[in-house]
Amino acid sequence: MPGERSGQCLCGAVRFRAQQVPAHMHACHCSMCRRSSGSATLSVVVPFEAMQIDGAAKISTYASSDWAARSFCGRCGAGLWYRLTQPDADRADYYVSAGIFDDLSGITLDQELYIDRKPEGYAFAGTHKRLTGAEFEASLQANPEE
């Protein structure tokens, strides 16, 4: 059941409170996520209307692809989230980096994305959905709000 969560960047200049936070996260193994985080990126999808952000003036955003932009704290450099830029970037959901939540208790891994690009050196335990890059990209076309 979705609940309320809070979080912040490393230095605390950017803080957020979110309603409707689901109890699951995903891991993405695409090259952009690995380059931006140093490993797989663990993210929790938070609906646009559920986010309340303090310190927005400190946020910097980088268009990392034709379909997504990544935001980070302009002061400490901590990764915050990425958002899809198509079709409606102004109202896109937040794929919030799991590491910036104050408390992750009760949030479990439910899927891995770009499993075909995962480095051999690590693996996530458990039974959960695993999508190749092509499968994930096809799901975005079928469900543009996810």
Order of alpha helices (4+ residues) and beta strands (2+ residues): beta-beta-beta-alpha-beta-beta-beta-beta-beta-beta-beta-beta-alpha
